[in-house]
């Protein structure tokens, strides 16, 4: 129940036979557009971004990637979200 109350908790959903996960991902370092493209290759999609200054951006307006302090909502196949962005994954924030 506590997880349902935490706005930052991962949200699971199903698309066909594939389990997906959406998370709030806060950056401490810049992530350039080429790196975001590698996420897309793994099925990870940036759905929305709130900049460190509080401005809300759509994915199509993020030409140069994420900046330190940005917070993004990212969704993708659960296994890829966990491997790339959570629990010590290659892009997990400390």
ZINORJO-V937692 format. One record per residue. N is the residue number from 0. RES is the residue in one small letter. D_FIRST is the distance of its C-alpha to the first C-alpha in Angstrom with 2 decimals. Layout:
# ZINORJO-V937692
N|RES|D_FIRST ; N|RES|D_FIRST
This chain:
# ZINORJO-V937692
0|x|0.00 ; 1|x|3.80 ; 2|x|5.37 ; 3|x|5.25 ; 4|x|6.74 ; 5|x|9.09 ; 6|x|12.09 ; 7|x|13.54 ; 8|x|11.04 ; 9|x|13.00 ; 10|x|12.86 ; 11|x|14.29 ; 12|x|16.81 ; 13|x|19.93 ; 14|x|23.54 ; 15|x|25.90 ; 16|x|25.47 ; 17|x|24.09 ; 18|x|20.46 ; 19|x|19.90 ; 20|x|17.67 ; 21|x|17.69 ; 22|x|17.29 ; 23|x|18.44 ; 24|x|21.47 ; 25|x|23.40 ; 26|x|26.96 ; 27|x|29.01 ; 28|x|32.09 ; 29|x|33.74 ; 30|x|33.09 ; 31|x|36.13 ; 32|x|36.49 ; 33|x|37.89 ; 34|x|34.84 ; 35|x|32.58 ; 36|x|34.90 ; 37|x|34.16 ; 38|x|30.44 ; 39|x|31.46 ; 40|x|33.53 ; 41|x|30.40 ; 42|x|28.70 ; 43|x|26.65 ; 44|x|26.92 ; 45|x|26.52 ; 46|x|25.21 ; 47|x|25.62 ; 48|x|26.59 ; 49|x|26.50 ; 50|x|29.43 ; 51|x|29.69 ; 52|x|31.75 ; 53|x|29.04 ; 54|x|30.80 ; 55|x|28.87 ; 56|x|30.54 ; 57|x|30.51 ; 58|x|31.00 ; 59|x|34.62 ; 60|x|35.43 ; 61|x|34.49 ; 62|x|37.94 ; 63|x|37.88 ; 64|x|34.33 ; 65|x|31.68 ; 66|x|32.79 ; 67|x|31.53 ; 68|x|28.85 ; 69|x|27.82 ; 70|x|24.23 ; 71|x|23.87 ; 72|x|21.41 ; 73|x|22.39 ; 74|x|21.69 ; 75|x|23.37 ; 76|x|23.41 ; 77|x|20.52 ; 78|x|23.06 ; 79|x|25.06 ; 80|x|22.28 ; 81|x|21.27 ; 82|x|24.97 ; 83|x|26.15 ; 84|x|23.52 ; 85|x|21.00 ; 86|x|21.43 ; 87|x|25.08 ; 88|x|26.10 ; 89|x|29.41 ; 90|x|28.05 ; 91|x|25.05 ; 92|x|25.32 ; 93|x|25.66
